[in-house]
Amino acid sequence: MKKVISGILVAACLGLSFSTTCAAARQIQIDGVNIRTAAYPEVKNGHVMVPLRTISENLAATVQWSTYGVTLTNRNSTITLKPDSKVAQKNGKVISMDTSPYIKNNLIFVPLRFVSEAFGSKVNYDKVRVTIDSPSLRINGVPIKALQQEYHMTMGGIVQQIKGDAYNQAIYDIMLKYKGKEVTEPDNYSWQYMIDTLGAYYKNSEYQFLDDKGDNQLRYDTYSLVGDFPQEMLKDYPPSLIYDANQDKWYLFSETANEAIRKLVDTANQNGFMRTISNTIL
């Protein structure tokens, strides 16, 4: 009987009808992490409304304003919507929302149900929080539970893990998208920045995609060319490389991709998705 009542409350909170209990949620949880947000979920016209930028950022999507409205881009979809309009576009096709987005305190709020449609996520709502869960990244059919990043400084290094499915999926997608043609192994590469060696590469980061047992399913290392030489001497050396440790192969990569990955890692860290495993930096 309790399960039946709980199911009725969830359905009501997702858009059929509302009680004062539904309006009391003061927390947004994404992929198991309680998110810091400038605005709480709220109820308007019988629908749960959530701040779009908070949701999109932590589901590894981008939000851009244009003369038409707001464009939301994730790995599968491009969605354009306009405040005070129920009509939106998804991948060029017109779609309808249950209620109109609106702007409040310089934030755009969208219906919670829209989040599940836009991101393919599972959504829930109770008297405590809005809960959003992303689909798990799978590599060769194996669910990935964490992305472990290791990087080194002059003295020591840091190992940390991201446990946000959307972040991990986005970083994996960037690696696949920007991994270029196969190249030969460089003559010189290291964690250290070898300023006296022409054509040397230093390792930016090592990324391991771990399953629920902590076993590595895939490892990529990203490298950048040491640039302390005249450009004419470096013209035959690609500026960025990526190493597939599982296949023991090297590929061209992109500084644009490196920067996009760094930005996602930083955002994950700022929003509480990062856990430090070890820190030996002096």
Salt bridges, closest charged atoms under 4 A:
GLU42 OE1 - LYS104 NZ 3.08
ASP98 OD2 - ARG113 NE 3.50
GLU150 OE2 - HIS152 NE2 2.85
ASP173 OD2 - ARG75 NE 2.54
GLU206 OE1 - LYS203 NZ 3.29
GLU206 OE1 - ARG219 NE 3.87
ASP221 OD2 - LYS203 NZ 3.51
ASP221 OD2 - ARG219 NH2 2.67
GLU255 OE1 - ARG262 NH2 3.85
GLU259 OE1 - ARG262 NH2 3.29
